């Protein structure tokens, strides 16, 4: 199939409890970075490479995500509201070349269950998959080339995250000889999302809402030699905490966001 016709599935149903008040009123993927939901940023990354067919796997407060896309053109357009004649005139519209399928996958379903419920929308075709809370300056064509060359059921983007705290080096007198803010973590590669999947992955996911994709299914694929890694050494950052949100927003507002690969 033509690469650009590949669907992109985005997991957007979790609670995001570590973001506190930010997710009391909205789902985690709708928390904003610089005035735009993190979900929008992720979609723009894929769209920059010509991938514009999205399936959003919703759950918690799914209506907010649906309302966002239904009213997208009004949100970013200049309009005149005539309250006498009950009419709205749109002067200048802003469009995205996207097709967005919003799939409600259940309030408490785990990641594996959400993915499996998208099978009817994907069909018997390869697809891409990622989490609705992480951004990266990832090269999508290189990721796809890696997947094709490996010939495995799933290719996962592997990353080395930053440490959460500053690291210090002490000399013999307990003086700090070196300090590094946000160094790399323990050096281990971790799951960074941005998957490429063959349709056979659905067969590796058991039925039931309690199936966690990152546990049973991915572990089973790894043990059978069907899970490959694409090593991404560039920028990658999840938005797990309020600190992450503030850091990402600061990068965006300073016009120094590494994941902004679009014009």
C-alpha positions, 0 to 999 in steps of 0.5 A, a space after each residue: 500500500 501507499 505509505 501515505 495511506 497508512 492510518 495513524 492510531 493515537 491512544 487518547 483514553 487515559 486519565 492522566 492523573 499525574 497532571 492534577 487539575 489539568 485533567 480534572 476537566 479535560 482528557 490528557 491529550 487535550 492539555 495544551 502546549 502553547 494554546 494547542 492540545 498536545 494531541 494536535 502537536 502529535 498529529 502535526 508531526 505525522 501530517 508533516 510527512 504526509 500521514 493525515 488519516 487518524 483514528 483517535 482511541 478515546 475514553 475518559 471525557 471523549 466528548 471533549 475531543 469530539 467537540 474539538 474536531 467538530 468545531 475545529 474550523 470555527 475555533 481557528 477562524 475569523 467569524 461574525 456572529 449576527 445575533 439578530 438574524 441568527 447566522 454565523 459568517 466565516 471570513 477566514 478558515 484554517 484547515 488541516 488535510 486530516 481525516 479524523 475517526 473518533 472511536 470511543 473505546 470505553 471509559 476504563 479500557 486498557 491500552 491493548 483493549 483500545 487498540 483491538 477495538 480499532 481493528 475494524 477501522 484498520 482492516 488488513 493493513 499496516 498502521 502506525 500507533 502512538 500515545 496521545 501525550 508524547 512529542 518527538 522530532 522523529 523521522 517517520 520515513 526512517 522509522 518506516 524504512 526500519 520497520 520494513 527492513 526488520 520484517 517484524 510484526 511491530 517496530 517500537 521507537 526506543 528512546 533514552 529519557 532525561 533524568 528527572 533530577 539534576 545530577 551531581 558529582 562529589 569530590 573527596 571533601 563532599 564538594 560538588 565538582 560537577 552538576 548536570 541539569 536533566 542528564 540522561 537517565 540510567 542509559 536504558 532504552 525505553 518504550 517511546 511510542 511511535 510504533 509501526 504495526 502489521 495487522 497481525 498484531 491484533 491477533 496478539 492482543 487477547 480479548 477483554 478490557 483489562 489487556 495492557 498492550 505494553 505487558 502481555 502482547 508486547 512481551 509475547 511478541 518480544 519472546 517470539 522475535 517479532 518486536 523490533 526497535 527503532 533507536 531514536 536519539 533525538 528529542 523525545 518528551 512525554 507530558 506526564 507531569 505538570 513540570 513536563 507541560 511547563 517545560 514543553 510550553 516554554 520551548 514552544 513559546 520560545 520558538 525553540 520546540 524541536 518537535 515542530 518539524 512543520 512550517 
